[in-house]
Amino acid sequence: METLQLKIDGMTCQHCVMSVMKALKGVPGVSDATVSLTPGQATVTYDPAKATLVGMKKAVEEAGYRVA
Ligand SMILES: [Cu+2]
């Protein structure tokens, strides 16, 4: 397992935080994701053999937010 941090743009409230967290946890290979509103940031624990940064970015974007 590896951990990485993503800067997330577009979150304005706790609902956004939950949406981003759910999106990241839905990516195959991601085992855990913690998201904070201020600053907009996500810490993702993932299996590098299964999850990719591109996949994480796509999931966040599909939820309506952006990875900076
Ligand atoms: Cu919100």
N, CA, C, O and the ligand as a Tripos MOL2 file, in Angstrom:
@<TRIPOS>MOLECULE
protein
  273   271    69     0     0
PROTEIN
NO_CHARGES

@<TRIPOS>ATOM
      1 N           0.8300   -1.2050    0.0000 N.3       1 MET1
      2 CA          0.0000    0.0000    0.0000 C.3       1 MET1
      3 C           0.8680    1.2590    0.0000 C.2       1 MET1
      4 O           1.9150    1.3200    0.6440 O.2       1 MET1
      5 N           0.4090    2.2290   -0.7220 N.am      2 GLU2
      6 CA          1.0980    3.5190   -0.7340 C.3       2 GLU2
      7 C           0.1040    4.6120   -0.3980 C.2       2 GLU2
      8 O          -1.1090    4.4240   -0.4920 O.2       2 GLU2
      9 N           0.6400    5.7600   -0.0050 N.am      3 THR3
     10 CA         -0.2080    6.8900    0.3470 C.3       3 THR3
     11 C           0.1830    8.0810   -0.5050 C.2       3 THR3
     12 O           1.3650    8.3420   -0.7260 O.2       3 THR3
     13 N          -0.8080    8.7910   -0.9730 N.am      4 LEU4
     14 CA         -0.4900   10.0360   -1.6710 C.3       4 LEU4
     15 C          -1.4870   11.1040   -1.2670 C.2       4 LEU4
     16 O          -2.5770   10.8200   -0.7710 O.2       4 LEU4
     17 N          -1.0740   12.3510   -1.4960 N.am      5 GLN5
     18 CA         -1.9470   13.4740   -1.1810 C.3       5 GLN5
     19 C          -2.3480   14.1830   -2.4570 C.2       5 GLN5
     20 O          -1.5300   14.4260   -3.3440 O.2       5 GLN5
     21 N          -3.6110   14.5040   -2.5270 N.am      6 LEU6
     22 CA         -4.1350   15.2380   -3.6780 C.3       6 LEU6
     23 C          -4.6910   16.5590   -3.1840 C.2       6 LEU6
     24 O          -5.2940   16.6310   -2.1130 O.2       6 LEU6
     25 N          -4.4830   17.6010   -3.9710 N.am      7 LYS7
     26 CA         -5.1020   18.8810   -3.6570 C.3       7 LYS7
     27 C          -6.4110   18.9340   -4.4350 C.2       7 LYS7
     28 O          -6.4280   18.7620   -5.6530 O.2       7 LYS7
     29 N          -7.5010   19.1720   -3.7210 N.am      8 ILE8
     30 CA         -8.8190   19.1560   -4.3480 C.3       8 ILE8
     31 C          -9.3880   20.5720   -4.3960 C.2       8 ILE8
     32 O          -9.4400   21.2720   -3.3840 O.2       8 ILE8
     33 N          -9.8150   20.9780   -5.5940 N.am      9 ASP9
     34 CA        -10.4430   22.2830   -5.7590 C.3       9 ASP9
     35 C         -11.9540   22.1220   -5.8910 C.2       9 ASP9
     36 O         -12.4370   21.1410   -6.4550 O.2       9 ASP9
     37 N         -12.6830   23.0840   -5.3700 N.am     10 GLY10
     38 CA        -14.1220   23.1350   -5.5990 C.3      10 GLY10
     39 C         -14.9840   22.7090   -4.4260 C.2      10 GLY10
     40 O         -16.2090   22.8000   -4.4970 O.2      10 GLY10
     41 N         -14.3620   22.2420   -3.3420 N.am     11 MET11
     42 CA        -15.1670   21.8250   -2.1890 C.3      11 MET11
     43 C         -15.5350   23.0520   -1.3560 C.2      11 MET11
     44 O         -14.6920   23.9020   -1.0700 O.2      11 MET11
     45 N         -16.8200   23.1270   -0.9700 N.am     12 THR12
     46 CA        -17.2610   24.2850   -0.1930 C.3      12 THR12
     47 C         -17.8750   23.9100    1.1520 C.2      12 THR12
     48 O         -18.0260   24.7740    2.0150 O.2      12 THR12
     49 N         -18.2280   22.6570    1.3480 N.am     13 CYS13
     50 CA        -18.8720   22.2810    2.6020 C.3      13 CYS13
     51 C         -18.6160   20.8110    2.9140 C.2      13 CYS13
     52 O         -17.9350   20.1130    2.1630 O.2      13 CYS13
     53 N         -19.1660   20.3590    4.0170 N.am     14 GLN14
     54 CA        -18.9320   18.9890    4.4590 C.3      14 GLN14
     55 C         -19.5450   17.9710    3.4950 C.2      14 GLN14
     56 O         -19.0760   16.8390    3.3870 O.2      14 GLN14
     57 N         -20.5880   18.3900    2.8090 N.am     15 HIS15
     58 CA        -21.1980   17.5090    1.8150 C.3      15 HIS15
     59 C         -20.2060   17.2230    0.6880 C.2      15 HIS15
     60 O         -20.0940   16.0930    0.2130 O.2      15 HIS15
     61 N         -19.4930   18.2600    0.2730 N.am     16 CYS16
     62 CA        -18.4770   18.1010   -0.7720 C.3      16 CYS16
     63 C         -17.3970   17.1250   -0.3060 C.2      16 CYS16
     64 O         -16.9510   16.2650   -1.0660 O.2      16 CYS16
     65 N         -16.9890   17.2720    0.9440 N.am     17 VAL17
     66 CA        -15.9590   16.4010    1.5140 C.3      17 VAL17
     67 C         -16.4080   14.9420    1.4220 C.2      17 VAL17
     68 O         -15.6380   14.0640    1.0330 O.2      17 VAL17
     69 N         -17.6700   14.7030    1.7910 N.am     18 MET18
     70 CA        -18.2010   13.3430    1.7480 C.3      18 MET18
     71 C         -18.2580   12.8180    0.3130 C.2      18 MET18
     72 O         -17.9670   11.6490    0.0600 O.2      18 MET18
     73 N         -18.6350   13.6910   -0.6210 N.am     19 SER19
     74 CA        -18.7280   13.2820   -2.0250 C.3      19 SER19
     75 C         -17.3720   12.8700   -2.5680 C.2      19 SER19
     76 O         -17.2470   11.8590   -3.2580 O.2      19 SER19
     77 N         -16.3520   13.6690   -2.2480 N.am     20 VAL20
     78 CA        -14.9980   13.3730   -2.7260 C.3      20 VAL20
     79 C         -14.4890   12.0830   -2.0890 C.2      20 VAL20
     80 O         -13.8680   11.2510   -2.7490 O.2      20 VAL20
     81 N         -14.7620   11.9350   -0.8000 N.am     21 MET21
     82 CA        -14.3130   10.7340   -0.0890 C.3      21 MET21
     83 C         -14.9470    9.4870   -0.7090 C.2      21 MET21
     84 O         -14.2750    8.4830   -0.9450 O.2      21 MET21
     85 N         -16.2410    9.5700   -0.9630 N.am     22 LYS22
     86 CA        -16.9650    8.4430   -1.5450 C.3      22 LYS22
     87 C         -16.4260    8.1300   -2.9450 C.2      22 LYS22
     88 O         -16.2590    6.9660   -3.3090 O.2      22 LYS22
     89 N         -16.1600    9.1780   -3.7160 N.am     23 ALA23
     90 CA        -15.6480    8.9860   -5.0830 C.3      23 ALA23
     91 C         -14.2950    8.2840   -5.0470 C.2      23 ALA23
     92 O         -14.0490    7.3540   -5.8150 O.2      23 ALA23
     93 N         -13.4240    8.7350   -4.1530 N.am     24 LEU24
     94 CA        -12.0830    8.1410   -4.0810 C.3      24 LEU24
     95 C         -12.1390    6.7010   -3.5900 C.2      24 LEU24
     96 O         -11.4270    5.8350   -4.0980 O.2      24 LEU24
     97 N         -12.9920    6.4510   -2.5950 N.am     25 LYS25
     98 CA        -13.0960    5.0880   -2.0650 C.3      25 LYS25
     99 C         -13.7010    4.1410   -3.0860 C.2      25 LYS25
    100 O         -13.5460    2.9250   -2.9800 O.2      25 LYS25
    101 N         -14.3950    4.6990   -4.0830 N.am     26 GLY26
    102 CA        -15.0010    3.8680   -5.1270 C.3      26 GLY26
    103 C         -14.0170    3.4490   -6.2080 C.2      26 GLY26
    104 O         -14.3410    2.6190   -7.0580 O.2      26 GLY26
    105 N         -12.8210    4.0180   -6.1810 N.am     27 VAL27
    106 CA        -11.8150    3.6660   -7.1960 C.3      27 VAL27
    107 C         -11.2100    2.3030   -6.8280 C.2      27 VAL27
    108 O         -10.7310    2.1200   -5.7090 O.2      27 VAL27
    109 N         -11.2310    1.3470   -7.7710 N.am     28 PRO28
    110 CA        -10.6500    0.0350   -7.4750 C.3      28 PRO28
    111 C          -9.1910    0.1590   -7.0280 C.2      28 PRO28
    112 O          -8.3900    0.8190   -7.6900 O.2      28 PRO28
    113 N          -8.8550   -0.4650   -5.9220 N.am     29 GLY29
    114 CA         -7.4830   -0.4230   -5.4190 C.3      29 GLY29
    115 C          -7.2750    0.5980   -4.3180 C.2      29 GLY29
    116 O          -6.2570    0.5710   -3.6250 O.2      29 GLY29
    117 N          -8.2450    1.5100   -4.1520 N.am     30 VAL30
    118 CA         -8.1440    2.4850   -3.0610 C.3      30 VAL30
    119 C          -8.7210    1.8550   -1.8020 C.2      30 VAL30
    120 O          -9.8770    1.4310   -1.7900 O.2      30 VAL30
    121 N          -7.9240    1.7950   -0.7470 N.am     31 SER31
    122 CA         -8.4110    1.1550    0.4790 C.3      31 SER31
    123 C          -8.9210    2.1720    1.4830 C.2      31 SER31
    124 O          -9.7840    1.8620    2.3050 O.2      31 SER31
    125 N          -8.3870    3.3910    1.4190 N.am     32 ASP32
    126 CA         -8.8760    4.4000    2.3510 C.3      32 ASP32
    127 C          -8.6470    5.7980    1.7850 C.2      32 ASP32
    128 O          -7.6940    6.0270    1.0390 O.2      32 ASP32
    129 N          -9.5170    6.7160    2.1420 N.am     33 ALA33
    130 CA         -9.3630    8.1030    1.7220 C.3      33 ALA33
    131 C          -9.8700    9.0050    2.8320 C.2      33 ALA33
    132 O         -10.9890    8.8380    3.3180 O.2      33 ALA33
    133 N          -9.0420    9.9600    3.2310 N.am     34 THR34
    134 CA         -9.5110   10.9710    4.1670 C.3      34 THR34
    135 C          -9.4270   12.3140    3.4590 C.2      34 THR34
    136 O          -8.4480   12.6110    2.7740 O.2      34 THR34
    137 N         -10.4650   13.1160    3.6350 N.am     35 VAL35
    138 CA        -10.5630   14.3780    2.9030 C.3      35 VAL35
    139 C         -10.7850   15.5060    3.8990 C.2      35 VAL35
    140 O         -11.5740   15.3770    4.8350 O.2      35 VAL35
    141 N         -10.0750   16.6210    3.6860 N.am     36 SER36
    142 CA        -10.2970   17.7880    4.5400 C.3      36 SER36
    143 C         -10.7010   18.9740    3.6820 C.2      36 SER36
    144 O         -10.2690   19.1280    2.5390 O.2      36 SER36
    145 N         -11.5460   19.8050    4.2770 N.am     37 LEU37
    146 CA        -12.0960   20.9600    3.5530 C.3      37 LEU37
    147 C         -11.0940   22.1110    3.5050 C.2      37 LEU37
    148 O         -10.8960   22.7260    2.4580 O.2      37 LEU37
    149 N         -10.4660   22.3960    4.6440 N.am     38 THR38
    150 CA         -9.4900   23.4850    4.6890 C.3      38 THR38
    151 C          -8.1670   22.9860    5.2420 C.2      38 THR38
    152 O          -8.0780   22.7330    6.4440 O.2      38 THR38
    153 N          -7.1430   22.8330    4.4290 N.am     39 PRO39
    154 CA         -7.1880   23.0980    2.9820 C.3      39 PRO39
    155 C          -7.8690   21.9420    2.2570 C.2      39 PRO39
    156 O          -8.0080   20.8480    2.8040 O.2      39 PRO39
    157 N          -8.2880   22.1950    1.0320 N.am     40 GLY40
    158 CA         -8.9140   21.1380    0.2390 C.3      40 GLY40
    159 C          -7.8850   20.0960   -0.1370 C.2      40 GLY40
    160 O          -7.0700   20.2880   -1.0390 O.2      40 GLY40
    161 N          -7.9460   18.9980    0.5720 N.am     41 GLN41
    162 CA         -6.8960   18.0070    0.4050 C.3      41 GLN41
    163 C          -7.4310   16.6090    0.6750 C.2      41 GLN41
    164 O          -8.3150   16.4150    1.5100 O.2      41 GLN41
    165 N          -6.8810   15.6420   -0.0460 N.am     42 ALA42
    166 CA         -7.2530   14.2570    0.1920 C.3      42 ALA42
    167 C          -5.9930   13.4350    0.4060 C.2      42 ALA42
    168 O          -4.9990   13.6010   -0.3010 O.2      42 ALA42
    169 N          -6.0460   12.5470    1.3880 N.am     43 THR43
    170 CA         -4.9680   11.5940    1.5980 C.3      43 THR43
    171 C          -5.5280   10.2190    1.2490 C.2      43 THR43
    172 O          -6.4950    9.7450    1.8450 O.2      43 THR43
    173 N          -4.8910    9.6010    0.2710 N.am     44 VAL44
    174 CA         -5.4180    8.3520   -0.2650 C.3      44 VAL44
    175 C          -4.4320    7.2140   -0.0130 C.2      44 VAL44
    176 O          -3.2460    7.3230   -0.3210 O.2      44 VAL44
    177 N          -4.9370    6.1340    0.5450 N.am     45 THR45
    178 CA         -4.1410    4.9190    0.7060 C.3      45 THR45
    179 C          -4.5940    3.9450   -0.3680 C.2      45 THR45
    180 O          -5.7810    3.6420   -0.4830 O.2      45 THR45
    181 N          -3.6480    3.4610   -1.1490 N.am     46 TYR46
    182 CA         -4.0480    2.6630   -2.3120 C.3      46 TYR46
    183 C          -3.0040    1.6020   -2.6510 C.2      46 TYR46
    184 O          -1.8530    1.6680   -2.2200 O.2      46 TYR46
    185 N          -3.4400    0.6360   -3.4280 N.am     47 ASP47
    186 CA         -2.5590   -0.3940   -3.9480 C.3      47 ASP47
    187 C          -2.0880    0.0700   -5.3230 C.2      47 ASP47
    188 O          -2.8850    0.1350   -6.2600 O.2      47 ASP47
    189 N          -0.7990    0.3930   -5.4530 N.am     48 PRO48
    190 CA         -0.3070    0.9440   -6.7220 C.3      48 PRO48
    191 C          -0.4370   -0.0290   -7.8960 C.2      48 PRO48
    192 O          -0.3540    0.3880   -9.0510 O.2      48 PRO48
    193 N          -0.6360   -1.3000   -7.6180 N.am     49 ALA49
    194 CA         -0.8100   -2.2580   -8.7060 C.3      49 ALA49
    195 C          -2.2250   -2.1860   -9.2880 C.2      49 ALA49
    196 O          -2.4760   -2.6630  -10.3950 O.2      49 ALA49
    197 N          -3.1440   -1.5840   -8.5270 N.am     50 LYS50
    198 CA         -4.5480   -1.5560   -8.9700 C.3      50 LYS50
    199 C          -5.0620   -0.1550   -9.2550 C.2      50 LYS50
    200 O          -5.7850    0.0600  -10.2280 O.2      50 LYS50
    201 N          -4.6900    0.8030   -8.4060 N.am     51 ALA51
    202 CA         -5.2300    2.1510   -8.5500 C.3      51 ALA51
    203 C          -4.2020    3.0700   -9.2070 C.2      51 ALA51
    204 O          -3.0020    2.9600   -8.9540 O.2      51 ALA51
    205 N          -4.6810    3.9620  -10.0370 N.am     52 THR52
    206 CA         -3.7840    4.9270  -10.6760 C.3      52 THR52
    207 C          -4.2240    6.3440  -10.3260 C.2      52 THR52
    208 O          -5.3760    6.5910   -9.9680 O.2      52 THR52
    209 N          -3.2800    7.2540  -10.4390 N.am     53 LEU53
    210 CA         -3.5790    8.6590  -10.1920 C.3      53 LEU53
    211 C          -4.6280    9.1560  -11.1880 C.2      53 LEU53
    212 O          -5.5170    9.9340  -10.8410 O.2      53 LEU53
    213 N          -4.5050    8.6870  -12.4300 N.am     54 VAL54
    214 CA         -5.4730    9.0780  -13.4590 C.3      54 VAL54
    215 C          -6.8820    8.6350  -13.0630 C.2      54 VAL54
    216 O          -7.8440    9.3830  -13.2360 O.2      54 VAL54
    217 N          -6.9960    7.4190  -12.5320 N.am     55 GLY55
    218 CA         -8.2940    6.9090  -12.1020 C.3      55 GLY55
    219 C          -8.8690    7.7070  -10.9490 C.2      55 GLY55
    220 O         -10.0750    7.9470  -10.8900 O.2      55 GLY55
    221 N          -7.9960    8.1210  -10.0240 N.am     56 MET56
    222 CA         -8.4440    8.9230   -8.8800 C.3      56 MET56
    223 C          -8.9210   10.2930   -9.3420 C.2      56 MET56
    224 O          -9.9570   10.7890   -8.9000 O.2      56 MET56
    225 N          -8.1410   10.8960  -10.2450 N.am     57 LYS57
    226 CA         -8.5180   12.2150  -10.7740 C.3      57 LYS57
    227 C          -9.8620   12.1500  -11.4760 C.2      57 LYS57
    228 O         -10.7070   13.0290  -11.3100 O.2      57 LYS57
    229 N         -10.0510   11.0990  -12.2630 N.am     58 LYS58
    230 CA        -11.2800   10.9300  -13.0170 C.3      58 LYS58
    231 C         -12.4690   10.8090  -12.0640 C.2      58 LYS58
    232 O         -13.5170   11.4130  -12.2910 O.2      58 LYS58
    233 N         -12.3030   10.0320  -11.0060 N.am     59 ALA59
    234 CA        -13.3870    9.8370  -10.0400 C.3      59 ALA59
    235 C         -13.7570   11.1620   -9.3630 C.2      59 ALA59
    236 O         -14.9360   11.4650   -9.1800 O.2      59 ALA59
    237 N         -12.7420   11.9440   -8.9960 N.am     60 VAL60
    238 CA        -12.9970   13.2360   -8.3450 C.3      60 VAL60
    239 C         -13.7110   14.1740   -9.3210 C.2      60 VAL60
    240 O         -14.6390   14.8900   -8.9440 O.2      60 VAL60
    241 N         -13.2660   14.1580  -10.5790 N.am     61 GLU61
    242 CA        -13.8850   15.0290  -11.5730 C.3      61 GLU61
    243 C         -15.3220   14.6210  -11.8650 C.2      61 GLU61
    244 O         -16.1900   15.4710  -12.0690 O.2      61 GLU61
    245 N         -15.5660   13.3150  -11.8840 N.am     62 GLU62
    246 CA        -16.9330   12.8410  -12.1230 C.3      62 GLU62
    247 C         -17.8520   13.2330  -10.9690 C.2      62 GLU62
    248 O         -19.0600   13.3770  -11.1580 O.2      62 GLU62
    249 N         -17.2890   13.4030   -9.7870 N.am     63 ALA63
    250 CA        -18.0990   13.8170   -8.6370 C.3      63 ALA63
    251 C         -18.3360   15.3330   -8.6520 C.2      63 ALA63
    252 O         -19.1240   15.8500   -7.8590 O.2      63 ALA63
    253 N         -17.6520   16.0380   -9.5560 N.am     64 GLY64
    254 CA        -17.8870   17.4720   -9.7070 C.3      64 GLY64
    255 C         -16.8210   18.3760   -9.1450 C.2      64 GLY64
    256 O         -17.0400   19.5770   -8.9910 O.2      64 GLY64
    257 N         -15.6410   17.8000   -8.8290 N.am     65 TYR65
    258 CA        -14.5610   18.5920   -8.2450 C.3      65 TYR65
    259 C         -13.3050   18.4250   -9.1050 C.2      65 TYR65
    260 O         -13.2960   17.6650  -10.0730 O.2      65 TYR65
    261 N         -12.2600   19.1410   -8.7340 N.am     66 ARG66
    262 CA        -11.0550   19.0720   -9.5350 C.3      66 ARG66
    263 C          -9.8490   18.7630   -8.6670 C.2      66 ARG66
    264 O          -9.7430   19.1920   -7.5180 O.2      66 ARG66
    265 N          -8.9410   17.9960   -9.2690 N.am     67 VAL67
    266 CA         -7.6570   17.7500   -8.6300 C.3      67 VAL67
    267 C          -6.6970   18.8150   -9.1480 C.2      67 VAL67
    268 O          -6.4640   18.9170  -10.3520 O.2      67 VAL67
    269 N          -6.1430   19.6070   -8.2320 N.am     68 ALA68
    270 CA         -5.2660   20.7090   -8.6510 C.3      68 ALA68
    271 C          -3.8760   20.1770   -9.0030 C.2      68 ALA68
    272 O          -2.9960   20.9510   -9.3790 O.2      68 ALA68
    273 CU        -20.5900   21.1920   -0.5230 Cu       69 CU69
@<TRIPOS>BOND
     1     1     2 1
     2     2     3 1
     3     3     4 2
     4     3     5 am
     5     5     6 1
     6     6     7 1
     7     7     8 2
     8     7     9 am
     9     9    10 1
    10    10    11 1
    11    11    12 2
    12    11    13 am
    13    13    14 1
    14    14    15 1
    15    15    16 2
    16    15    17 am
    17    17    18 1
    18    18    19 1
    19    19    20 2
    20    19    21 am
    21    21    22 1
    22    22    23 1
    23    23    24 2
    24    23    25 am
    25    25    26 1
    26    26    27 1
    27    27    28 2
    28    27    29 am
    29    29    30 1
    30    30    31 1
    31    31    32 2
    32    31    33 am
    33    33    34 1
    34    34    35 1
    35    35    36 2
    36    35    37 am
    37    37    38 1
    38    38    39 1
    39    39    40 2
    40    39    41 am
    41    41    42 1
    42    42    43 1
    43    43    44 2
    44    43    45 am
    45    45    46 1
    46    46    47 1
    47    47    48 2
    48    47    49 am
    49    49    50 1
    50    50    51 1
    51    51    52 2
    52    51    53 am
    53    53    54 1
    54    54    55 1
    55    55    56 2
    56    55    57 am
    57    57    58 1
    58    58    59 1
    59    59    60 2
    60    59    61 am
    61    61    62 1
    62    62    63 1
    63    63    64 2
    64    63    65 am
    65    65    66 1
    66    66    67 1
    67    67    68 2
    68    67    69 am
    69    69    70 1
    70    70    71 1
    71    71    72 2
    72    71    73 am
    73    73    74 1
    74    74    75 1
    75    75    76 2
    76    75    77 am
    77    77    78 1
    78    78    79 1
    79    79    80 2
    80    79    81 am
    81    81    82 1
    82    82    83 1
    83    83    84 2
    84    83    85 am
    85    85    86 1
    86    86    87 1
    87    87    88 2
    88    87    89 am
    89    89    90 1
    90    90    91 1
    91    91    92 2
    92    91    93 am
    93    93    94 1
    94    94    95 1
    95    95    96 2
    96    95    97 am
    97    97    98 1
    98    98    99 1
    99    99   100 2
   100    99   101 am
   101   101   102 1
   102   102   103 1
   103   103   104 2
   104   103   105 am
   105   105   106 1
   106   106   107 1
   107   107   108 2
   108   107   109 am
   109   109   110 1
   110   110   111 1
   111   111   112 2
   112   111   113 am
   113   113   114 1
   114   114   115 1
   115   115   116 2
   116   115   117 am
   117   117   118 1
   118   118   119 1
   119   119   120 2
   120   119   121 am
   121   121   122 1
   122   122   123 1
   123   123   124 2
   124   123   125 am
   125   125   126 1
   126   126   127 1
   127   127   128 2
   128   127   129 am
   129   129   130 1
   130   130   131 1
   131   131   132 2
   132   131   133 am
   133   133   134 1
   134   134   135 1
   135   135   136 2
   136   135   137 am
   137   137   138 1
   138   138   139 1
   139   139   140 2
   140   139   141 am
   141   141   142 1
   142   142   143 1
   143   143   144 2
   144   143   145 am
   145   145   146 1
   146   146   147 1
   147   147   148 2
   148   147   149 am
   149   149   150 1
   150   150   151 1
   151   151   152 2
   152   151   153 am
   153   153   154 1
   154   154   155 1
   155   155   156 2
   156   155   157 am
   157   157   158 1
   158   158   159 1
   159   159   160 2
   160   159   161 am
   161   161   162 1
   162   162   163 1
   163   163   164 2
   164   163   165 am
   165   165   166 1
   166   166   167 1
   167   167   168 2
   168   167   169 am
   169   169   170 1
   170   170   171 1
   171   171   172 2
   172   171   173 am
   173   173   174 1
   174   174   175 1
   175   175   176 2
   176   175   177 am
   177   177   178 1
   178   178   179 1
   179   179   180 2
   180   179   181 am
   181   181   182 1
   182   182   183 1
   183   183   184 2
   184   183   185 am
   185   185   186 1
   186   186   187 1
   187   187   188 2
   188   187   189 am
   189   189   190 1
   190   190   191 1
   191   191   192 2
   192   191   193 am
   193   193   194 1
   194   194   195 1
   195   195   196 2
   196   195   197 am
   197   197   198 1
   198   198   199 1
   199   199   200 2
   200   199   201 am
   201   201   202 1
   202   202   203 1
   203   203   204 2
   204   203   205 am
   205   205   206 1
   206   206   207 1
   207   207   208 2
   208   207   209 am
   209   209   210 1
   210   210   211 1
   211   211   212 2
   212   211   213 am
   213   213   214 1
   214   214   215 1
   215   215   216 2
   216   215   217 am
   217   217   218 1
   218   218   219 1
   219   219   220 2
   220   219   221 am
   221   221   222 1
   222   222   223 1
   223   223   224 2
   224   223   225 am
   225   225   226 1
   226   226   227 1
   227   227   228 2
   228   227   229 am
   229   229   230 1
   230   230   231 1
   231   231   232 2
   232   231   233 am
   233   233   234 1
   234   234   235 1
   235   235   236 2
   236   235   237 am
   237   237   238 1
   238   238   239 1
   239   239   240 2
   240   239   241 am
   241   241   242 1
   242   242   243 1
   243   243   244 2
   244   243   245 am
   245   245   246 1
   246   246   247 1
   247   247   248 2
   248   247   249 am
   249   249   250 1
   250   250   251 1
   251   251   252 2
   252   251   253 am
   253   253   254 1
   254   254   255 1
   255   255   256 2
   256   255   257 am
   257   257   258 1
   258   258   259 1
   259   259   260 2
   260   259   261 am
   261   261   262 1
   262   262   263 1
   263   263   264 2
   264   263   265 am
   265   265   266 1
   266   266   267 1
   267   267   268 2
   268   267   269 am
   269   269   270 1
   270   270   271 1
   271   271   272 2
@<TRIPOS>SUBSTRUCTURE
     1 MET1         2 RESIDUE 1 A MET
     2 GLU2         6 RESIDUE 1 A GLU
     3 THR3        10 RESIDUE 1 A THR
     4 LEU4        14 RESIDUE 1 A LEU
     5 GLN5        18 RESIDUE 1 A GLN
     6 LEU6        22 RESIDUE 1 A LEU
     7 LYS7        26 RESIDUE 1 A LYS
     8 ILE8        30 RESIDUE 1 A ILE
     9 ASP9        34 RESIDUE 1 A ASP
    10 GLY10       38 RESIDUE 1 A GLY
    11 MET11       42 RESIDUE 1 A MET
    12 THR12       46 RESIDUE 1 A THR
    13 CYS13       50 RESIDUE 1 A CYS
    14 GLN14       54 RESIDUE 1 A GLN
    15 HIS15       58 RESIDUE 1 A HIS
    16 CYS16       62 RESIDUE 1 A CYS
    17 VAL17       66 RESIDUE 1 A VAL
    18 MET18       70 RESIDUE 1 A MET
    19 SER19       74 RESIDUE 1 A SER
    20 VAL20       78 RESIDUE 1 A VAL
    21 MET21       82 RESIDUE 1 A MET
    22 LYS22       86 RESIDUE 1 A LYS
    23 ALA23       90 RESIDUE 1 A ALA
    24 LEU24       94 RESIDUE 1 A LEU
    25 LYS25       98 RESIDUE 1 A LYS
    26 GLY26      102 RESIDUE 1 A GLY
    27 VAL27      106 RESIDUE 1 A VAL
    28 PRO28      110 RESIDUE 1 A PRO
    29 GLY29      114 RESIDUE 1 A GLY
    30 VAL30      118 RESIDUE 1 A VAL
    31 SER31      122 RESIDUE 1 A SER
    32 ASP32      126 RESIDUE 1 A ASP
    33 ALA33      130 RESIDUE 1 A ALA
    34 THR34      134 RESIDUE 1 A THR
    35 VAL35      138 RESIDUE 1 A VAL
    36 SER36      142 RESIDUE 1 A SER
    37 LEU37      146 RESIDUE 1 A LEU
    38 THR38      150 RESIDUE 1 A THR
    39 PRO39      154 RESIDUE 1 A PRO
    40 GLY40      158 RESIDUE 1 A GLY
    41 GLN41      162 RESIDUE 1 A GLN
    42 ALA42      166 RESIDUE 1 A ALA
    43 THR43      170 RESIDUE 1 A THR
    44 VAL44      174 RESIDUE 1 A VAL
    45 THR45      178 RESIDUE 1 A THR
    46 TYR46      182 RESIDUE 1 A TYR
    47 ASP47      186 RESIDUE 1 A ASP
    48 PRO48      190 RESIDUE 1 A PRO
    49 ALA49      194 RESIDUE 1 A ALA
    50 LYS50      198 RESIDUE 1 A LYS
    51 ALA51      202 RESIDUE 1 A ALA
    52 THR52      206 RESIDUE 1 A THR
    53 LEU53      210 RESIDUE 1 A LEU
    54 VAL54      214 RESIDUE 1 A VAL
    55 GLY55      218 RESIDUE 1 A GLY
    56 MET56      222 RESIDUE 1 A MET
    57 LYS57      226 RESIDUE 1 A LYS
    58 LYS58      230 RESIDUE 1 A LYS
    59 ALA59      234 RESIDUE 1 A ALA
    60 VAL60      238 RESIDUE 1 A VAL
    61 GLU61      242 RESIDUE 1 A GLU
    62 GLU62      246 RESIDUE 1 A GLU
    63 ALA63      250 RESIDUE 1 A ALA
    64 GLY64      254 RESIDUE 1 A GLY
    65 TYR65      258 RESIDUE 1 A TYR
    66 ARG66      262 RESIDUE 1 A ARG
    67 VAL67      266 RESIDUE 1 A VAL
    68 ALA68      270 RESIDUE 1 A ALA
    69 CU69       273 GROUP 0 **** ****
